[in-house]
């Protein structure tokens, strides 16, 4: 993966802080940052669907994450602007049992496809994230549904990076100098008839219209991730 967030960085649980030096183009330091609470989005992109059981005996939930062990879905958030979610687990995904603790980690980055990947960062549009929420919703054979995991926070308050780049619009997530990583998020025990969980990643995003101009539009975007859950053999 381009930029500072690579698979090896995830498994070690550390970030390469040297790749995130402070920008001079309108970004303020940590001491002058005021968290952006209650941002008012001007648009909502919602694409959450609930998979239904199939006849497949081994996997009754539409879960690419379970098949692959990690996923890298993308979402277009503007003209030639692509948000990417990288999600993984250090457990075997077929051991996401109903009665066990289930851990997952993720990285969120945005890529400006309007310019080449190797283009100077000054030519790329700044994209900031002011809020991140992740909500788990279960699917069960009896039809009941609960939310065993809820995250809703300002990403600048929980980021692992001590030299994070930020402004009054939130955390910079434009690759390769920006991004957000959060590790070891835990989903606890679930009812015995749970066969799947949908993790809805919702992000408040402010995107620069033209690189260097400082004009932004704000929206809330959603990326759903279906994950199969298994009874312990």
N, C-alpha and C positions, 0 to 999 in steps of 0.2 A: 504494500500500500504506500502511496506517495506521502511525502512529508515525514513528520517526526513520529507519527503513530504507526508502528510496525508490529507484526505479530509477536516478535521477540520482546518488544517493550511491554506488551500486555502480560505475557506470562511471567515476567519478572516482577510485575506490579509496580514498576517505576516509570517516570516520565523523563525524557531527556530535556532537562530544564535549559540547557544551553541553546536549544533551537528556538527558544521563545525569548528573544531579546526585545526590549521595549521599543516600540515604533515611535517615530517622531511626527507622524501625520495625524494629529488630533486625538491621540490616545493619552489618557491621564494615568498617573501612577496609582499604586494600590492605596496610598494614604489619602488621596483626594477622591476616591471612588465612593459614591453614594449608591447603595443597592437600589435597583429599579423594581419596586414592588407595585403590583397591581397594574402592569402595563396593559393598555387598552388596544387589543388587536383590531385591525381594520378589515381582516379577512380570515376566514376559517376554512382550511382544507381538511376534511374529515373522510377517512376511508377505512372504517373499522367494520369488518365482517366476522361473523361467527361460523366457523366450520362445523359441519355435522358429521356424526359417525359414519364410516363406510363399512363395507363388508370385509375389509382387510383384517385378518385376525391379529396380526402383530402390531398394527398401528391404525387406530380408529380415529385419529385426529390429523388434520392436514398440517403437518409440522415439518417443514424443511429443516428447521433448527435441530430437531431430533435426528434427522438423517445425516446431516453434515457435521454437527458438533460446533459449528460457528456459522454465522450468517452475515451478509454484507448488503442489505437492501438499500436502494437509493430512492430518492424522491425529488422531482423537479420542483423547485421553489421559486423559480423566475426564469427569464430568458437566459439560457445557457448557464444557469446556476443549479447545481446538483448537491443535495444533502445526502450524506452517506452515514448509515448506522452500522458499526461493526460490533457484533455481540458474540460472546463466547463464554464457555464454562470450562473449568478445570476438572469437572467431574465427567464421567461417561454420561452422555445424554440419555441413554436408555436406563440409567439408574436414577432418573428423576422420579423417585417413588412417592406415593401419596404420604407415606409416614416418615419421610426423611427431610432434612433441610436441603434446599436447592439453591445454589449460588450462581450468579451470573454477573459478568462485567461488560462494559460497553464503552465505545468511543463515538463521538459525533463530530463530523467534519463537513465543511462545505467546499466545493471545488468550482472555481470560475472557469467554465469551459469556453468562454469567449476569447481567451488568450491561451497560448501554449502552456503546458505545465511548467516548463523551464523559464517562462517569462519572468521579469523582475516583479517582486511582490507589489511594488507601487502601482503596477498596471492592473492589479486584480481588485475586484470589488470587495469591500469590507462587509462581512456579515456577522452580526452579534446575536447572542442568545441571552435573553433576560430571565427566562423561566424554563425549567425542565420538570415534567411530571411523567411518572410511569405508574400505570394502574393495572394490576392483574385482575382478570375476571375469569372465574372457573366455569367449566362445562362439566355437568354430572349426568349420570344416567337417570336420576330422578327429577331432573329439570331445575333443581335449585342452583343458585349462583351466589358466590360471595367474592369479596375482594381481599385476598390474603396478603397483598402487598400494595402499598401506596407510597409513592415518593412525589413530593411537590415542593420545589425549592428554587432559590436563586442559585444558578450554577457557580457564581463567583464565590459563594460561601462554602461550597463543598468540593471545589476542584482540588486535585492532588498537586497541581503545579504552583510552586511558591512564587513564580515570576509570571503569572498569568497576565495576558494583555486584555485590557478592559477599557470601557468608556461608560458614559451615562446610559448607554443602550445595552449594557450587559457585557458578556464574555465574548471575545473575538473567537470565531470558529472557522474563519477562512484558512484553508490549507495553503502553504505548509507552516505558517507561523502561528496559526490558531487552532483550537480544538478543545474538546471537553472529554475527560475520561473519568469514569467512576467504577470502582471495583468491588467485588464480593457483596453484591446486593443479595439479600436472602429471602427466599420464600419458604415458609415453614410447613408444618404438617397440614395435609388437606383431608377432606372426608374420603372414605374408602372407595366411594363410587365416582371420584373425580377422574376423568380421562383426558382433560386438556385444560390449558390456561392460555388466555390471550393477554399479552403484555402490550398495552397501548402507550407508546412513547409520544408525548405531546410537548411541543416546543414553541415558545414565543420567539419569533425570528424577526430581526430588523435587517433588511438588505439594502445596500447602497445601489442606487439606480445606475450611476456612472462612476467608475473608479476615480477617486480623488475629489469628487464634487461635494460630498457630505450630505446629499439628498437621500433619504431613506423611506422605505415603506415597511410596514409591520404586519405580520400575519401569524396565526397559530396553525401549525402543521402537525399532522398525526402520522405515525408509522406503527401499524399493528404487527405484532410478532406472535404467531400461534406456536405453542409448545405442548407436545404430548406429555402426559403424566401416566405412570405405570403402577399397577399394584405390585407389591413385593412378592416375588415367586416363592 
